[in-house]
Each structure stands twice: as structure tokens, then as C-alpha cells.
């Protein structure tokens, strides 16, 4: 069974909204559009798709706030630059870009994009215009196709010859738009491939020398340990810590990108959860430093083995523990794992600084920092919990976050497994 044209158009508009939000560096986007079966005067300013919002309600509220701008852009046919919408939060705090979706003088809708950083606006302008042009073409193509499929009545066709000429005109216009759509798809596809190539190449170009540097530092510390002064040893250990942190950040970026491109496969095998938890605790020992923190493992050693992706569960537990260590100056961190029916539940709870209610909805967003100075006090790029979210979704799981400022946080992921 083929997909209905309206469903196909709706899916395309959602994909274009997501691409626009991504183009400005993790912003948000709204698409107002006139669908073929809606010929009302306000059809071009009805919300049809959204991306980058934490809930459908926030998207609707943002659309209500932006509706006047959408009308202005639709009527004038000109792009607008406006202030931030309150509903967009951090994803649109630098302002709003409003682009009309016009095709050959026909107003088909409006693209509204929230900007998270004013510095990205100029760089993203050309791509946003390409996206807007592609969306306008898609909507106009849907209208033209609907007109061609509409059965004309005798009242609307003065003669058989006139009807044939009209159908011929519509067929020629549709054919021309099919060619234009292919070109537009190819252009957007090239942009996406360029992004993929850039991420892969930069990751490789950075990781190769970084690995060599880390290996050289380890070799010096291991081979000439007694000949080094205490100051030299400390300097090398600091350099090793910095290099390892940078290496981990690069890997997180690459993993996030591969998940978004559906290029990170799930590999199922037998997993001993108690052992995985123990390895995760061992992996964060260096991050503990001289902090007065006790890590408490509450995992039953008799927990049966399960079938799931070992690497991803290990990565999830490490990321959660590493995040807890980072934001816990002293106290205790609990790591728990247990089975609930055919689902594995893992929790990491800390007694750290916690997160205030206003910021809790953003903690899983890329590059999120609690405040402007947090990156100075707490090292990291703000990618750990974003990767936790994406890995959990990849494993068809669910994620829960609870926190209270000054008292700590609890993060829990639950994924389907098979017991062995």
C-alpha cells in the first residue's frame, strides 16, 4: 500500500524542520504551510511541523507567539529577523529567523527558526534558504499534483479541447517540478554528505595524533618513572588526563553523529551486568582524584545473564558514573541494576550539586551547561547525557531523570533484554 500524498508531505516537512534546527547548531524550527486540501485564507500560517521542542505543547505555544511574524513574512515575501521566542528556551535565545516559503510568487508557508547562538546565523543562512526553497517546492508540487488529480466538472471546463490543454499544462508543470525536486534533493544530500565526511575526517585526523601522544606519555611514565622528578611526573599525568578527556569527547561526538545517521548498529550478546557495573566503577577511579566520594554498588551478584548490547550498556553506565563523579564534590554515588520482568533497569544516584527545576528539561541536550561558568568549574563538553539519551533510544529503552538542587540527582535507564 502506497503512502498517502498528505502523509508524505507531512513527513517531508518534519524532516526539513529537523534539518533547519540542526543547521543552526541545535536550535528549533516551526513550519507553517498550506496543504493542498486546505484552501482557507490562513492556510499558509497553520502549524504543520516542528523540531527541537521538548513537548508538543511548547511547539504550539511558540507557534502562537510567532504567528504574526509568519503572516508578515508570508504577505511580504521577505525574510525577517526577530527577537527570541520565550517558548524556545536555550534553543532560541539568540533570536528568530523567519523565512517565507514562496514558489514562483505563490505563498506556500513560512519557516521559523530559533537561533541558539547568534554566531551560527551567518554560516547557516545559505543552508536555511536552501531548506526554505526545498520546502516551498515540495508544498507547491503537492498542490499541483492535487489539482491534476482533481476531476474537473463541465462547469469548470468550457470544452474538451480546453480541458485537454489544462491537463497538458499541469502534466508539464508537474514533470518540471519532479526534475527540480530531484535536483533539490541532490543538493541537500550533498550538504549532508559533506557534513558526514567532515565529521569522519576531522575525527580521524584528530584521533590519530592524539593516540600517539597518549601512548608516548604512558611509555615515558612506565619506562622512565624513577628518573623523572615529581614535578615532571605530575605534568605528564595532567597531560595524560587532558588527552584522555579530549579523546573521550571526540568519541562521544562521533557516536552521537553515527546514531543520528543510523550508522551505529546494535550487537546483541550475553552480558553479565554485575561485571559490567564493576568495570564501570573501575573506569572512573582516575576521575575521582582526591574527592571524598564512596561509590556503592548495589548489584546482586546472582543476577542472571541477559542478552543485549554489551558495549552500549557499558558505555551508558560509564557515562552516568562519570557525570555523577563530575558533579559530586563529596558524598556517595550509588549504582544499581536489577531485572523488572523482561527489562533491565540501571540507576546511578549521587549526592552532588543537583539541577534546579528550570534546567532539568535541558540536561539531555547537546552542549548543555547549567550556567555560563560551569564549563570552567566542571570539565566537559556537555555531550555525556546527550549520548545517554540517544543510546537508550537506540536500545528501545526509556530514560528517567530526577534531581533536586543541592541534594543530588538520579538517572535511570530501562531497556528490553532476554534472560539467559
C-alpha positions in Angstrom: 0.0 0.0 0.0 1.4 3.4 -1.0 1.8 6.2 1.4 -0.9 8.9 1.1 0.4 12.2 -0.5 -0.6 14.2 2.5 1.3 11.9 4.8 4.4 12.0 2.5 4.3 15.8 2.6 3.9 15.9 6.4 6.9 13.6 6.8 9.0 15.8 4.4 8.1 18.9 6.4 9.0 17.3 9.7 12.4 16.2 8.2 13.0 19.7 6.9 12.2 21.3 10.2 14.7 18.9 11.9 17.3 19.8 9.3 16.7 23.6 9.8 17.1 23.1 13.6 20.3 21.2 13.1 21.7 23.7 10.6 21.8 26.5 13.2 23.6 24.3 15.7 20.8 22.7 17.7 18.1 25.3 17.5 14.4 24.8 16.9 12.1 25.2 13.9 8.4 25.6 13.0 6.9 25.1 9.6 3.7 26.8 8.7 2.3 25.6 5.5 -0.8 25.5 3.2 -1.7 21.9 2.5 -3.5 21.0 -0.8 -6.8 20.2 0.9 -6.8 23.5 2.9 -7.8 26.5 0.7 -8.7 28.9 3.6 -7.2 32.3 3.7 -5.0 31.5 6.7 -3.8 28.1 5.4 -0.2 29.3 4.8 0.2 30.2 8.5 -1.1 27.0 10.1 1.5 24.9 12.0 2.3 21.7 10.2 5.7 20.6 11.6 8.1 21.4 14.5 11.5 20.3 15.7 13.8 21.0 18.7 11.0 21.4 21.2 10.7 19.4 24.4 7.0 18.9 24.1 4.2 19.4 21.6 2.6 22.0 23.9 5.7 24.1 23.8 5.8 23.9 20.0 2.1 25.0 19.8 2.8 27.9 22.2 5.8 29.0 20.2 3.7 28.9 17.0 1.0 31.0 18.7 3.7 33.6 19.6 5.2 33.6 16.1 2.0 33.7 14.1 2.1 37.4 13.5 5.7 37.2 12.2 4.7 34.3 10.0 1.9 36.4 8.5 4.2 39.3 7.9 6.8 37.1 6.1 4.1 35.3 4.1 2.5 38.6 2.9 5.8 40.5 2.2 7.7 37.5 0.8 10.8 38.7 2.6 12.9 37.1 5.3 12.7 38.6 8.8 15.0 38.7 11.8 13.1 38.9 15.1 13.7 38.6 18.9 13.8 35.3 20.8 10.5 33.5 21.5 10.2 32.8 25.2 8.9 29.2 24.4 12.1 28.2 22.6 14.3 28.5 25.8 18.0 28.0 25.2 17.5 26.6 21.7 16.3 30.0 20.5 17.7 32.5 23.0 19.8 34.3 20.3 16.8 35.4 18.2 14.5 34.1 15.5 14.8 33.8 11.7 11.6 33.9 9.7 11.7 32.8 6.0 8.8 32.8 3.6 8.1 29.6 1.6 7.4 31.1 -1.8 7.4 29.3 -5.1 7.1 31.4 -8.3 5.2 34.1 -6.4 2.8 31.6 -4.7 2.9 31.9 -0.9 3.0 28.4 0.4 4.1 28.8 4.0 6.7 30.1 6.4 9.8 28.6 8.1 10.5 30.0 11.6 13.9 29.1 13.1 15.1 29.7 16.7 18.8 30.5 16.9 20.7 29.1 19.9 23.8 31.2 19.1 24.0 34.4 17.0 27.4 33.4 15.7 25.8 30.5 13.7 23.3 32.6 11.9 25.6 33.9 9.1 27.1 30.5 8.5 23.7 28.8 8.4 22.0 31.4 6.2 22.6 29.8 2.9 21.5 26.3 4.1 18.4 27.8 5.7 17.5 29.4 2.4 18.0 26.1 0.6 15.8 24.3 3.1 13.1 27.0 2.7 13.3 26.8 -1.1 13.0 23.0 -1.0 10.0 23.1 1.4 8.3 25.7 -0.9 8.9 23.5 -3.9 7.6 20.4 -2.1 4.4 22.1 -1.0 3.7 23.7 -4.4 4.3 20.3 -6.0 1.7 18.7 -3.7 -0.8 21.5 -4.7 -0.1 21.0 -8.4 -0.4 17.2 -8.1 -3.7 17.6 -6.2 -5.0 19.9 -8.9 -4.0 17.4 -11.6 -5.8 14.5 -9.8 -9.0 16.6 -9.2 -11.7 15.6 -11.6 -12.9 18.7 -13.4 -16.6 19.3 -13.9 -18.3 20.5 -17.1 -18.8 23.8 -15.4 -15.1 24.4 -15.0 -14.1 23.1 -18.4 -15.6 25.1 -21.3 -14.7 22.5 -23.9 -13.0 19.1 -24.3 -10.1 20.8 -26.0 -9.8 23.3 -23.2 -9.7 20.5 -20.6 -7.0 18.6 -22.5 -4.9 21.7 -22.7 -5.3 22.3 -19.0 -4.3 18.7 -18.1 -1.3 19.0 -20.5 -0.2 22.2 -18.8 -0.5 20.6 -15.4 1.4 17.5 -16.5 4.2 19.6 -18.0 4.4 21.7 -14.8 4.5 18.5 -12.6 7.2 17.0 -14.8 9.3 20.2 -14.4 8.8 20.2 -10.7 9.8 16.5 -10.4 13.1 17.4 -12.1 13.5 20.4 -9.8 12.8 18.2 -6.7 15.4 15.7 -7.8 17.9 18.5 -8.1 16.9 20.0 -4.8 17.2 16.5 -3.1 20.6 16.0 -4.6 21.8 19.4 -3.4 20.6 18.8 0.2 22.0 15.3 0.0 25.4 16.7 -1.0 25.3 19.0 2.0 24.6 16.1 4.3 27.4 14.0 2.8 29.8 16.9 3.2 28.9 17.0 6.9 29.4 13.3 7.2 32.8 13.4 5.5 33.9 16.4 7.6 33.0 14.7 10.9 34.6 11.4 9.9 37.8 13.1 8.6 38.2 15.5 11.5 37.7 12.7 14.0 40.3 10.6 12.3 42.8 13.4 11.8 42.5 14.4 15.4 42.4 11.0 17.0 45.4 9.5 15.2 48.0 12.0 16.5 46.2 12.2 19.9 46.5 8.4 20.3 50.2 8.7 19.6 50.7 11.4 22.2 48.8 9.4 24.8 50.8 6.3 24.1 54.1 8.2 24.2 53.2 9.7 27.6 52.3 6.3 29.0 55.5 4.9 27.7 57.6 7.6 29.4 55.8 7.2 32.7 56.2 3.5 32.6 59.8 3.3 31.3 61.5 6.2 32.9 59.4 6.5 36.1 62.3 6.5 38.5 64.3 9.1 36.5 61.6 11.7 36.4 61.2 14.4 39.0 57.9 14.7 40.9 57.1 17.8 39.0 57.7 16.1 35.7 55.6 13.1 36.7 52.7 15.4 37.7 52.9 17.3 34.5 52.8 14.2 32.4 49.9 12.8 34.4 48.0 16.0 33.9 48.7 15.9 30.1 47.6 12.3 30.1 44.3 13.2 31.8 43.7 16.1 29.4 44.5 13.9 26.4 42.2 11.1 27.6 39.4 13.5 28.2 39.8 15.0 24.8 39.9 11.5 23.2 36.6 10.6 25.0 35.0 13.8 23.8 35.9 13.1 20.2 34.5 9.6 20.5 31.2 11.0 22.0 30.9 13.4 19.1 31.4 10.6 16.6 29.0 8.2 18.4 26.3 10.9 18.5 26.8 11.6 14.8 26.6 7.9 13.9 23.4 7.5 15.9 21.8 10.4 14.1 22.9 8.9 10.7 21.6 5.4 11.7 25.1 4.1 11.4 25.7 2.7 14.9 24.4 -0.9 14.9 23.1 -2.8 17.9 25.1 -6.0 18.5 23.4 -8.4 20.9 25.3 -10.9 23.1 25.4 -12.4 26.6 26.1 -9.8 29.3 27.0 -10.2 32.9 25.6 -7.0 34.4 27.4 -7.3 37.7 30.8 -7.5 35.9 29.8 -4.5 33.7 29.0 -2.5 36.7 32.3 -3.4 38.4 34.2 -2.4 35.2 32.3 1.0 35.0 33.3 1.7 38.6 36.9 0.9 37.9 36.9 3.1 34.8 36.0 6.2 36.8 38.7 5.8 39.5 41.0 8.3 37.9 38.2 10.9 37.7 37.7 10.6 41.5 41.1 12.0 42.2 41.3 13.1 45.8 37.5 13.6 46.2 35.9 12.1 49.3 33.4 10.0 47.4 32.3 6.5 48.1 30.8 4.5 45.1 28.3 2.0 46.4 27.5 -0.9 44.1 24.0 -2.4 44.7 24.0 -5.1 42.1 23.1 -8.7 43.1 25.9 -11.0 42.1 23.4 -13.7 41.3 21.6 -11.6 38.7 21.2 -13.8 35.6 23.0 -13.0 32.4 21.0 -11.2 29.8 21.2 -10.7 26.0 21.7 -7.1 25.0 24.5 -4.9 23.5 27.4 -5.2 25.9 29.4 -2.2 24.6 26.4 0.2 24.8 25.3 -0.9 28.3 29.0 -0.5 29.4 29.1 3.0 27.8 25.8 4.0 29.4 27.0 3.1 32.9 30.4 4.7 32.4 28.8 8.0 31.1 26.4 8.1 34.1 29.0 7.4 36.7 31.5 9.8 35.1 28.7 12.5 35.1 27.9 11.8 38.8 31.6 12.0 39.8 32.0 15.3 38.0 29.1 16.9 39.8 29.6 15.4 43.2 32.2 17.2 45.3 31.9 14.7 48.2 29.5 12.1 49.4 28.2 8.9 47.9 27.3 7.6 44.4 25.0 4.5 44.1 25.0 2.3 41.1 22.1 -0.2 40.9 20.9 -2.8 38.4 18.1 -5.3 38.5 15.6 -7.0 36.3 11.9 -6.0 36.1 10.3 -8.7 34.1 12.0 -8.8 30.6 13.6 -5.4 31.2 16.9 -4.4 32.7 16.8 -1.3 35.0 20.1 0.5 35.8 20.3 3.5 38.1 23.0 5.9 39.1 22.2 8.2 42.0 24.5 10.8 43.6 24.6 13.3 46.5 26.0 16.1 44.3 25.0 19.6 43.4 21.8 18.6 41.6 19.9 20.6 39.0 17.3 23.2 39.5 13.8 22.5 38.1 14.1 25.1 35.3 17.1 23.4 33.9 16.0 19.8 34.2 14.3 19.6 30.8 17.5 20.6 29.1 20.0 18.2 30.7 19.9 15.7 27.8 20.5 18.4 25.1 23.9 18.6 23.3 26.4 21.0 24.8 24.1 22.0 27.7 25.8 23.6 30.7 23.9 24.6 33.8 25.3 28.1 33.8 27.7 30.2 31.7 30.7 29.4 34.0 30.0 25.7 34.6 32.5 24.6 31.9 35.3 26.3 33.9 34.3 24.5 37.2 33.2 21.2 35.7 35.3 19.9 32.7 33.4 18.5 29.8 31.6 19.4 26.5 28.1 18.7 27.7 27.7 15.6 25.5 27.6 12.8 28.0 23.9 12.8 28.9 23.0 13.6 25.3 24.7 10.3 24.3 23.0 8.5 27.2 19.6 9.7 25.8 20.5 8.6 22.2 21.9 5.3 23.2 18.9 4.5 25.4 16.6 5.3 22.4 18.8 3.2 20.1 18.2 0.2 22.5 14.4 0.9 22.6 14.6 1.9 26.2 13.3 4.6 28.5 15.1 7.2 30.5 14.2 8.9 33.8 15.9 11.9 35.4 15.2 13.2 38.9 17.1 15.9 40.7 17.0 18.5 43.5 19.4 21.4 43.6 21.9 20.9 46.4 20.8 17.3 47.2 21.8 15.3 44.1 20.4 13.5 41.0 19.2 10.1 39.9 19.3 8.9 36.4 17.7 5.6 35.4 17.6 3.8 32.1 15.4 0.8 31.4 15.9 -1.4 28.3 14.3 -4.6 27.0 16.5 -7.7 27.4 16.3 -11.5 27.1 17.4 -13.5 30.2 19.8 -16.4 29.5 
